[in-house]
Amino acid sequence: MRLFALALILTIPAFARINFVRDVKPILELRCVRCHGPDIALKNLRLNRRDRAMLVIVPKKPGDSRLYLAVTSGFMPPGDKKLTAAEIEILRKWIAEGARWPKNVELSPKNPFLPN
């Protein structure tokens, strides 16, 4: 019985829904918004606001979302520090779940070299 309970507890996160503020926001702020945000919008793409980010995100269709395709292909972010498999899976799952982005949540760029 204890083994079953432990197994159940360990599998719950795999089935948990993605929370934008807890799971997605830190990835986008640390890895994307510095170059695609309010101050700099490379390729005229801003990912700090929902209305602009949804231009490259197709809710429920990660394979059709340019954001997901860019990170899985290794095209983004540029340089040596790519997203981890876990971060990519969070983005995939978030998009597959409908890419819910709470109202009035705007992202701010974070410096990856400073502690959070």
C-alpha positions as a Python dict, from the first residue, in 0.01 Angstrom:
ca = {
    (1, 'M'): (0, 0, 0),
    (2, 'R'): (281, 244, 87),
    (3, 'L'): (456, 165, -239),
    (4, 'F'): (138, 238, -433),
    (5, 'A'): (92, 571, -253),
    (6, 'L'): (452, 668, -323),
    (7, 'A'): (416, 574, -690),
    (8, 'L'): (98, 782, -713),
    (9, 'I'): (265, 1086, -559),
    (10, 'L'): (561, 1061, -796),
    (11, 'T'): (339, 1043, -1106),
    (12, 'I'): (111, 1334, -1022),
    (13, 'P'): (347, 1603, -1160),
    (14, 'A'): (352, 1426, -1497),
    (15, 'F'): (-24, 1472, -1523),
    (16, 'A'): (-44, 1819, -1366),
    (17, 'R'): (-149, 2106, -1584),
    (18, 'I'): (112, 2364, -1671),
    (19, 'N'): (81, 2686, -1475),
    (20, 'F'): (190, 2983, -1687),
    (21, 'V'): (322, 3200, -1404),
    (22, 'R'): (504, 2917, -1227),
    (23, 'D'): (629, 2714, -1526),
    (24, 'V'): (632, 2913, -1852),
    (25, 'K'): (693, 3272, -1748),
    (26, 'P'): (1040, 3204, -1599),
    (27, 'I'): (1154, 3028, -1918),
    (28, 'L'): (1036, 3307, -2148),
    (29, 'E'): (1172, 3583, -1922),
    (30, 'L'): (1514, 3423, -1884),
    (31, 'R'): (1559, 3286, -2237),
    (32, 'C'): (1348, 3494, -2477),
    (33, 'V'): (1228, 3835, -2361),
    (34, 'R'): (1574, 3995, -2347),
    (35, 'C'): (1580, 3993, -2729),
    (36, 'H'): (1206, 3975, -2797),
    (37, 'G'): (1063, 4216, -2543),
    (38, 'P'): (951, 4573, -2486),
    (39, 'D'): (1291, 4737, -2539),
    (40, 'I'): (1431, 4515, -2814),
    (41, 'A'): (1210, 4328, -3059),
    (42, 'L'): (1442, 4137, -3290),
    (43, 'K'): (1269, 4030, -3612),
    (44, 'N'): (983, 4254, -3491),
    (45, 'L'): (879, 3979, -3249),
    (46, 'R'): (778, 4056, -2893),
    (47, 'L'): (714, 3776, -2647),
    (48, 'N'): (649, 3988, -2341),
    (49, 'R'): (276, 4035, -2411),
    (50, 'R'): (13, 3776, -2488),
    (51, 'D'): (-127, 3951, -2796),
    (52, 'R'): (216, 3965, -2961),
    (53, 'A'): (336, 3622, -2847),
    (54, 'M'): (27, 3453, -2991),
    (55, 'L'): (149, 3553, -3338),
    (56, 'V'): (401, 3265, -3312),
    (57, 'I'): (199, 3030, -3090),
    (58, 'V'): (-89, 2816, -3214),
    (59, 'P'): (-283, 2701, -2905),
    (60, 'K'): (-320, 2322, -2884),
    (61, 'K'): (-79, 2275, -3178),
    (62, 'P'): (287, 2278, -3072),
    (63, 'G'): (395, 2139, -3410),
    (64, 'D'): (239, 2441, -3584),
    (65, 'S'): (379, 2696, -3336),
    (66, 'R'): (685, 2884, -3460),
    (67, 'L'): (801, 2940, -3101),
    (68, 'Y'): (808, 2565, -3031),
    (69, 'L'): (967, 2482, -3366),
    (70, 'A'): (1241, 2743, -3309),
    (71, 'V'): (1341, 2597, -2972),
    (72, 'T'): (1319, 2232, -3077),
    (73, 'S'): (1530, 2292, -3387),
    (74, 'G'): (1798, 2467, -3181),
    (75, 'F'): (1752, 2789, -3380),
    (76, 'M'): (1651, 2976, -3064),
    (77, 'P'): (1790, 3093, -2839),
    (78, 'P'): (2111, 3169, -3024),
    (79, 'G'): (2445, 3072, -2879),
    (80, 'D'): (2553, 2774, -2674),
    (81, 'K'): (2292, 2791, -2396),
    (82, 'K'): (1988, 2618, -2544),
    (83, 'L'): (1670, 2525, -2361),
    (84, 'T'): (1686, 2203, -2166),
    (85, 'A'): (1470, 1905, -2260),
    (86, 'A'): (1258, 1978, -1951),
    (87, 'E'): (1204, 2344, -2055),
    (88, 'I'): (1110, 2239, -2408),
    (89, 'E'): (863, 1985, -2268),
    (90, 'I'): (704, 2253, -2049),
    (91, 'L'): (655, 2476, -2355),
    (92, 'R'): (520, 2185, -2559),
    (93, 'K'): (275, 2083, -2290),
    (94, 'W'): (167, 2443, -2228),
    (95, 'I'): (93, 2497, -2597),
    (96, 'A'): (-81, 2158, -2624),
    (97, 'E'): (-300, 2250, -2327),
    (98, 'G'): (-414, 2567, -2504),
    (99, 'A'): (-137, 2816, -2422),
    (100, 'R'): (-334, 2982, -2143),
    (101, 'W'): (-182, 3322, -2056),
    (102, 'P'): (-348, 3506, -1766),
    (103, 'K'): (-490, 3851, -1833),
    (104, 'N'): (-269, 4147, -1749),
    (105, 'V'): (47, 3937, -1719),
    (106, 'E'): (336, 4100, -1899),
    (107, 'L'): (686, 3956, -1897),
    (108, 'S'): (1007, 4137, -1806),
    (109, 'P'): (1352, 4040, -1933),
    (110, 'K'): (1577, 3872, -1675),
    (111, 'N'): (1954, 3860, -1675),
    (112, 'P'): (2060, 3494, -1695),
    (113, 'F'): (2386, 3574, -1519),
    (114, 'L'): (2222, 3698, -1199),
    (115, 'P'): (2051, 3470, -944),
    (116, 'N'): (1670, 3483, -955),
}
